Amino acid sequence: MTNKPQITLKLLAGAVLLMATGNAQAVLSYIGDTTGGPVFNRTISGAPPTGLSGVGTAVRYQAQEFSATTVGVYTMLNTATYDAYLHLYQGSFDPLSPLTNILVADDDAGGGTNSQFTIALNTGTTYILVAASYDNADSGPYTITFTPPAGGDITLGAVPEPGSMALSAAALGLAFTRRRRAA
């Protein structure tokens, strides 16, 4: 039986803020849950990471494919009630080879136990964001927040599944959450 990732995008309170500056920046958030998800040996932190964790040898994860609509610097934040971990891959993600195609991984740069990184992205490139936890015992709901450069945005794509066909975002019935804030 294949374990299919479940990602739900929900409208967050205060999702639309009107800014008097006229120089607004889109922020996209989605909520997911790693409970019952597949496992992998996560990497250590780094840009790019150079090794695998000795603590997170079988962490539950969820992967989300996306692309950038504008060349520029994007920030990605993973918040959870447990010690969140975040990975970014370019092109593809293989949980059996977690150091292949990885650009960056982070544990606590988002403050407390939240993971975050800021990285330059290109258009026409597929990226895979992998939400996980620091150690094997943690899993559960998390929120990913993307902050693109002014005028930029992301397009969510298929949810990769190890060993089976990917589900499209439309098939999962995803809805987008956007809010505007000053750049």
Secondary structure, DSSP 4 states (H G I P E B T S, - for coil): ------EE--PPTT-----TTS-EEEEEEEEEE-TT--EE-PBPSBSS--SB-SS-SSEE-EEEEEEESSSEEEEEEEEESS-EEEEEEES---TTSTTTTEEEEESSTTSTT-EEEEEEE-BT--EEEEEEESSTT---EEEEEEEPPTT--EEE--B--TTSPPBPTTTTT----EEEEE-
